[in-house]
Amino acid sequence: MRLTEEQEELRAAVRSLLARHDGAAAWRPLTEQIGVAGLAVPEDYGGAGCGAREVHVVMEELGRELIPAPYLGSAVLTVQALLASGDRAACARLLPSLADGRTVGGLAWAEQSSWDASAIRAAATPGPGGTWRITGAKHHVLNGTEADVLLVAARTAAGVSLFEVAVDGTGVRREAAVTMDQTRAQARVILDGAEGRLIGTDGQGSRVLAHVLDVACTALAAEQVGAAERCLELTVAYARERVQFGRTVGSFQAVKHRLADAYVLVESARSAALGAAFAAADDSPALPRYAAVAKSACSEAFSAVAGEMIQLHGGIAITWEHAAHRYFKRAHGSGQLFGSPAWHRSRLAAGLGLTPA
């Protein structure tokens, strides 16, 4: 599995831009100069018509720098939900502005930290003029307070369905969530009879969300690999500089072993993430298995490498001025986002017809 020359050029362009623009200020240049928001949007809807491998590249680079951009919530979750819905009218209306970054999308999906569609309890009932009335609460909505386009999963008599809800409509309240990882904005969305417009076919939301879950895990795995790789780079550089007992820390055999183990974790995670990205790009029926493997493996690898970064940096790693604590918090948060490693191993076992240990 190798990325193409064009995809590596995309990586170089994103990395170069992020070296010049820090934090949230990078989003506008990323969308205007490189067009990252529209990479996975078909050309018919104003995008570049690329796929999961290009998204993988961007997510890796965003993960390296922990950029607090709305890429995952808007350009991945919201875009893929619209495309998977098969609603061409909704796609034509919403995707062009999402593709050029003029608007930010949010997918209100999880309830009480569960991303399983069967756990959705928000209810939608028919309203006047073909509209729907939605009541319920959604958690962990990425970029939920800043979203201009809000898609909500709710249950109708036909099953789980997807709805577009006006962010400033009556009965909609958005609350910023206090999270450990302050570089990933999340919100709680409370709906009290909010008016919604059906997206796609009534009762087909579970199918849409199942696909979105796989794509989301694939993209997040790439981000985790990029962040873990950066943790390792920073730790190796520090081990070469820090002197203890008259020697650099990195010259001690025990430290070498720990860094070597971290390197193996990063490279193993990279293989898992690339496997999922290639499966998603090829629309492989095996994507659910690849995505579950990638999410569980990359979550655990990132957590382990971030932990080693804290340990091998010593006291400086837990100071506010050093970046180590930010990576550690991202590792913890991303490990639970879209489901824990244990849950995804259960998904994998179920898909293989096995009973998880």
ABEGO torsion letter per residue (X at the ends): XBBBAAAAAAAAAAAAAAAABBEAAAAAAAAAAAGAAAAABBAAAGBAGBBAAAAAAAAAAAAAAGBBBAAAAAAAAAAAAAAAAGBAAAAAAAAAAAAAGABBBBBBABBGGBABAAABABBBBBBBGGBBBBBEBBBGBBGAAABABBBBBBBBAAEBBBBBBBAABBGBBBBBBBBABAABBBBBBBBBGBBBBBBEBBGAAAAAAAAAAAAAAAAAAAAAAAAAAAAAAAAAAAAAABBBGGBBAAABAAAAAAAAAAAAAAAAAAAAAAAAAAAAAAGBAAAAAAAAAAAAAAAAAAAAAAAAAAAAAEAAAABAABAAAAAAAAAAAAAABGEBAAAAAAAAAAAAGBBBX
